[in-house]
Structures are given as C-alpha cells and as structure tokens.
Amino acid sequence: MFDISLLENNPDLPSFYATLITVLFAFFLSSLITITYQFTTKSIYRNAHYLQGLALISIVSAMVMQAIGDSLARGLGMLGALAIIRFRTVLNDPRNIAFMFASLAAGIACGVLGFSIALTGTLIFCLAAILLSFSPLSNSNELIGNIKLRVPKDEEQKGIIEGILKKFSKNFELNQLQYLNPKTVETINEDGTKETELIRDNLQEFTYLVRLNPKYTITELTKSLKEIDGLVGLRLNFKKQPTNL
C-alpha cells in the first residue's frame, strides 16, 4: 500500500502523495515560465519542441531530486547515469538558456520540497521577464550592418560621411579604409583600334560598421549618403542584431 500522508514524508522514500504534489506543482511553475516566454518573445522563430521541453523539464528535475533524496550513494549513481547521456541540443540564444535554467531550478526546488522557494523564484523571474520585454533592452528590431562608400581622395570626405552617420545611427565605427589604385579598361573599336579608358582614379573606399537608429529607415540613410558630392559607389548590407552566443 502507498503511504499517502504528506506530513509523514520520508526524504529517502517519498510517499506517493508527496511525489504527486511535487510533480504537479513543478509542472505548474514550468508552465508559467513557458507562458511568460511565449508572451515576451518577439521573434517569429519559436520552436514548438523547445516550448514543450521548457514545460516538461521541471518534472524530470523534480523526479531526479525526489529519487536522490538525502542519499549520497543515489546522488553519485545518478551522476554516473546522466554522464552516459550525450546532450547535443545547442541553445545559442542566451535568453533561451535563462528560461531553461529557470524551469530546471523550479523543478529542483520542488523536488526538495522547497515549494515557497520555487513559487517565489518563478513569480519574480516571470515578472522580471515581462518588465524587460517592455524596456529598451528588448529591442530585437535593431539593424546592424556595414556600409561601403567610394569617394574621391579628400580629407573632408571622412567628416562629411561621419556627420551623416551620426544623425542616422546609434553608433558606428570605421572598419576599413582603402586607397584604390587607378584602373584602366581597354576596348576595341569597330575599326580595330584599341581605346584605353581610365575608370577608377583618385578614389578611397570607406567601410563602416553601423547600428541604425530605430527612428530612421535604411531608405532615409541611403538617400542622404547619395547626396555626397563625388560619390562613386555605395553598398549597404544590414541585418537584425544577432543574439547567438
């Protein structure tokens, strides 16, 4: 027969009732964490299996802690058993790692019957995640890219370019500056004579890394850069801010 008395729970051999309450409470807290993640995540890339794992992993961690109890031998045996398993799932986003650890911690706290710790920690974690989602720190729409410009060799050109970048970007830095050698192209006319044409002379190429100001668009930045006197070439390449580790 099962001992269903929670008050008489033995850490070395948890009762059925204590185990049931522990697992259900762990699942409830991890579900709160999963809902918070779903509500506060702005990216469209949401892996359904990750969400399920986020909700289920607290049950696993609670079961492990209940099985170990106060036994050192069980803890060492569990450590050896888990060492056999090769976890190859990669979480590149540090925010996803934080949510996964929160769910694990909730399950561990429940597994050692620290329900008040688990509940308090989960509520504060979820509240902090919601508050951060409305702060500037959650701006995942920032565009970061590089800009290449070819302009005549003139000391004033650098100041003109950086003046425009100061207006349209949050910050920027000069990544590369090249002085281009003259380049000629030979063409053959209809009468068979060769004609040499100088297509690149007295040019310098700037490459900037730019974090675009959300108040402006790439179109507005491009329009301003094209107004630079003597601009020969312009190339922009922007993408969303990476979150990978």
N, C-alpha and C positions, 0 to 999 in steps of 0.2 A: 504494500500500500504506500501511496505517496504521502509525505508529510506536507500538508498544505498550509501550515502555520508560518506566516512570515515573521512573526515576532520570535519564534524559536529557530530561526535560520542558522545553520551551521556553515561557516565560511569554507570549510573543507568539503562539505557535501551539501550544496544549496538545495533548499526544498523546491518542489515543483511550482508552488505558488510564487515564491521569491524569484525564481528564474523567469516565470511567465511575466510578472510585473516588470522585471528588469528589461527584458527583451522588447516588450511593447512600449515602454517609456523611452527606450533608446531609439526605436523606430519613429516614435512621435517627434522627438527632438531633431533627428536627422531629416525628417520630412519638413520641419520648419526651416531648416537650413537649405534644403533643396528649393523650397518655395521662394525663399529670400534670394537665392542665386538666380532663379528664373525671373524674378521681378526686377532685380538690379542689373542684370546683364544686358548690355545694349547691342552686343554683337549678334549678328544673324547666324553665326556658326555655333550652334548648340547641339552637342552630341547627345542623343537620347540615351545611349548606353552609359554615358558619364553621369547623367542625371539619375538613372536607376542605381548606379553604383554608389552615388553620393547618399542616396536614401537607404541603401542596404548595408553599407559597410559598418555602420554603427552596430547593427545586430551581430555581425561577425566579431567585432572587437569586444562587445559585451559578453558574448558566449565564451570567448577566449579567456577573459578576465574571470568569469564565473568558474570556468573549468580549472584555472590555475589556483584560485583561492589564496590561501596563505602557505601553500606548499612550495618550497624551493625546488624540490625534485620535479614537480609538474612544470614549473617555470622553465627549468633547464631543458626538460623534454620537449616542451612546446617550442622553445627557441631552436632546438635542433631540427624539429619537424618543419618549421617555417623556413629554415635555411635551405631545405631541399627544393622549395618552390622558387622558380625564377620569375620575378615580376618584370615584365618587359614593357609595360604600358608607360609611355612618356607623357608627362604633363609639362608642356613648355610654358604655359601661362602661369606666372606666379600667383595670380588671383585664384585660379582653379586649384592650385596646391593648397592655398589657405583654406578654402572651403572643404577640401577633402580632409585636411588635418582637423578641422573643426568637427566634422562628423565623426572622425575617429575618436577624438577627445571626448565627445559626448557619450559615445558607446563605452569607452574605457571607464569614465566616471560612473556611468550606470552599472557597469559590471562589478565595481567595488562598492556598490550601494551608496554612492555619493550623489544621491538624486538632487539635493539642493545645489551642489556644485555644478552638476550637469545642466540643470534648468537655468541657473543664474548666468553661467557662461554662455549658453546658447542664446538666451534672450539678449544679452549685451552684444554678442557677436552679430546677431541679425540686425539689431538696432544700429550698430556702427556701420554695417554694410549698407543699410538703407540711407543713412545720413551721408556717407561718402558718395553714394550714387547721385546725389543732388549737388555735390560740391564740384569745383573746377578740376579736382583730381581725377574725376571720372570721365573727363572729356576724351573719348576714344575716336573722335572725328578729326583730330588734328592731322594735317597733311605735312609730311616731311619729304623733301626731295632735293634734287640738285639742279642747278641752272648753269648752263654753259653759254657764254657770250663771246663773240668775236668782234672786237672793235679796233680802231686804229691805235697805234702806239702813241699814247698821250697820257701824261701824268694825271690830268684832270678826269680822265675816264673812270678811274677807280673810285674817286669821290662821288661822281655822278651816279654810278651804279649802286654804291652802298647807301647813298641817300634815298634811292627808291626802295631798296630792300629794308631799310629801317622803318619805312612807312607801312609796308605790306607784310612784314614778318615779325614774329615774336622775338626771334633771334636768328643769327646767321653767322657763318664763318667762311673765310676764304680757304678752300681746299687745295686749289692748284692754280698756278699762273704760268702760262707758256707763251714764249715769243715764237711766232711761226715764221719759218723760213720762206723766202719767196718761191713761188711755184709757177711754172710756165707750162703751157699746153700747145702742142704743135698740131695744126690742122692742114690738110691737103686741099687746095682749091680745085675747081673743075679743070683748070688749065694745067694741073700737075705741079704747081708751085707750092712750097711749104710756107705756112704763115705761123709765126710764133706769137702767142698771146700771154701776157702776164696776168694771171687770175688771182694771185694772192701776194700781196706785198705790204710790208709795214703794218702787220697785224699782231695783236696779242689776244690770247684766249683766257678768260677768267672762268673758274669753276667754283661755285658757291654751294655749300650745304645750307638749306633754308628750312625753318619751321614756320609755315604760313600762319598769319594771324587769322583767327576764325571770322573776324569782321569783314575780311576781304575774300575775293574769289581768285582763282588762278587766271581767269579771263581778265580781270582788272589789273593784275600784276603783269601779265603779258602785254597788255595794251600800253602800260607805262614804260615798260622796257623797250618796246618797239619805237618809242619816240626819241630814243637816244640818238644823237647825231653820229653818223658814220657806222651805225650798227650793220655788221655784215652777216652774222649768223646768230641764231638764238635757238636754244634747245632746253626744254623743261621736262622733268620727269619726277612726278610726285606720287606718293602712295600713303596709305594710312600708317599711323605710328605703330611700329612693331611692338608686341607685348611678350614675345618669346624671351626666355632666359638666355 
